[in-house]
Amino acid sequence: MSLLSDLSEVLEPLGIPIEAGVFSGMPPDEYLVFIPLTDIFEVHADNRPGFDVQEVRISLFSKGNYQQRKRQITAALLNEDFTVTERRYIGHEDDTGYHHYAIDVAENYGLEE
């Protein structure tokens, strides 16, 4: 199980181009970049991990008003029971003209024996 693939599946219907790590090629006026943040094991009493906790930053880049897309993305994530750990406006990139908004998402995946 991968948070990157699960996020792609949930957010693709919004029609926003998605890439992982960095956007390759000529970027459109609006796009998403998934950046893996953490991939940790939760420790339990027997020192054996029971869950793989994955966290990804979804970076929304938009040359227009990003507010509606922010709401759509957040609603799609919450409707699928993802944990949104943080949302923040990073800033306007004057050299590219993009607004940069970040949404951090975490998911716990049970480990298979």
N, C-alpha and C positions, 0 to 999 in steps of 0.2 A: 504494500500500500504506500502511496506517495501523495503527500499534500499538494505537490505541484500538479500532478495529473488530476486530482480531485478538484482543485481550484479551476483548472482549465475547463473541466466538464461543466462546472456550475456557471462560469462566467462567459463561456463562448456564445451562449444565446443572446447576450447583450450586443453582440456585433462589434466589439472593440478588438482590434488586433492585439494578440498576446505573444510575448516572447519571454524566455527565461534568461536572466543574467544581464543582457544588453540587447537593445533593439538593433537588428542587423538590417542593412539596406537603408533606403530612404524612408524615414519615419513619416506616417500620416499626421494629420492635425490632432489626432487623439489616439493614444495607445497605452497598453499596460505592460509592465515589466515585472516578472516575479523574481525576487531575490531571496534565496534560502538564508535564514538567519541562524536557526539552531536545529539540531538533530540530537536529542539527548535521551538517555534512559533514566526513567524514574527508579530510584533505589527503594527497595522494600525491606522488611525485617529480615528476610533470609538472604539479603544482598544479591538477589537475582532480580533483574529488571522485569517488570510486568507490562510496561508500556514504553513505546517509542514516541516521544513528544517531538513533533516537528513544528517549526514556526517559519513563516514566509512573510516577507514584506511585499505587498502589492503596490507598486508605484504607478499612479495614474498621471500621465502627461497629457495636457490639453492646452491648445491654443485659444480655446473659447472659455465659456463659463463651465467650470468643473463641478459646480454644486449639484446639478441634477445627476450626473454620472456617479458622484460620490454616494448619493442617496440610493441609486439603483444598485450599485455594487454592494453596499452595506446591507441592503434589504435582501439581496440574493444570498449573501453569506449567512445572515441570521436565519433566513427561511430554511436553510439546509443544516442548521445547528452547528455552524463553525463558531469558534470562539474568537471574537475580535478583541485583541488585547490593547490596541492603540490606533488612533487615527490622528493625523496631524498634517497641517499645511507646511510643506517644506519651504516653498517660496516660488517666486517668479524668476525664471532664467532669462535674463535680459538678452543674452547673446542668441538664444534660440526662439524666444517668444513663448515658451511653454510654462504653464502653471504646473507645479509638481506637488501632488498630494499623496500621502502614504497611508496605507491601511495594513496593519500587522495582524496576522491570523495564525492561530495555533490549533493543532488537532492532536489528540491522543490516539495512537494505534496500538491495540493489544498485540503482544508478541506471541507468535505461534511456537508451540513446543516442538 
